[in-house]
Amino acid sequence: MSEIAEYLDDRNMGNLETMSLDEYKYHLEHEHFLFVEGHGFLVDDFTGRRFAASQEQLDLLIAYLQKQREEMSEHDKRYV
C-alpha cells in the first residue's frame, strides 16, 4: 500500500468526488487536511508543507482560494 493510501485509510477518507459535504466538514474539523502547528504555521497534514506563517499570509491564501473557487464546479448533488 502506498503512503498516501495508508494515510487516507488511517483517516477513513474516501474519494473527494464522492465524499458528502458533512464528511468533508468532519475531515476539515479534525485537521485531516490542514492544521496550525505548534509554531503557528498552517501546514498540510500529510506532507507537513507550510502554507502560511502569519495571519496576513493566510489572508492572501484565502483571497487566492476565493479566486480559484470561480474556476471550480459545484459539488455533485448525488453526494451532498
C-alpha positions in Angstrom: 0.0 0.0 0.0 1.3 3.5 -0.9 2.0 6.1 1.7 -0.9 8.2 0.6 -3.3 5.2 0.5 -2.2 4.3 4.1 -2.7 8.0 5.2 -6.2 8.1 3.7 -7.1 4.7 5.0 -5.9 5.7 8.5 -8.3 8.7 8.5 -11.1 6.9 6.8 -11.0 9.3 3.9 -12.6 8.3 0.7 -12.7 9.9 -2.8 -13.2 13.7 -2.7 -15.6 13.5 -5.7 -18.0 11.2 -3.8 -17.5 12.5 -0.3 -20.5 14.1 1.3 -20.2 17.7 2.4 -20.8 16.5 6.0 -17.9 14.1 5.7 -15.7 16.8 4.1 -16.6 19.1 7.0 -15.7 16.4 9.5 -12.2 15.9 8.0 -11.7 19.7 8.0 -12.7 20.0 11.7 -10.4 17.0 12.6 -7.5 18.7 10.8 -7.1 15.9 8.2 -6.2 18.4 5.5 -4.6 21.4 7.2 -3.8 22.5 10.8 -1.9 25.1 12.7 1.1 23.5 14.3 2.9 24.5 17.5 4.9 27.3 15.9 1.8 28.9 14.4 2.3 27.7 10.8 -0.6 26.5 8.7 0.6 23.1 7.4 -0.5 20.2 5.3 -1.3 17.2 7.5 0.2 14.7 5.1 3.4 16.3 3.9 4.0 18.9 6.6 4.3 21.6 3.9 3.8 25.1 5.3 1.2 27.2 3.6 1.1 30.3 5.9 3.2 31.6 8.7 1.1 34.7 9.7 -2.4 35.9 9.6 -1.5 38.2 6.7 -0.2 35.3 4.6 -3.3 33.4 5.5 -5.4 36.3 4.3 -3.6 36.2 0.9 -4.1 32.5 0.7 -7.8 32.8 1.4 -8.1 35.6 -1.3 -6.3 33.3 -3.8 -8.6 30.4 -3.0 -11.7 32.6 -3.4 -10.5 33.4 -6.9 -9.9 29.6 -7.6 -13.4 28.9 -6.4 -14.8 30.6 -9.5 -13.0 28.0 -11.7 -14.4 25.0 -9.9 -17.7 23.2 -10.4 -20.4 22.8 -7.8 -20.5 19.7 -5.6 -22.2 16.8 -7.3 -25.8 16.8 -5.9 -25.7 12.9 -5.6 -23.2 13.2 -2.8 -24.5 16.2 -0.8 
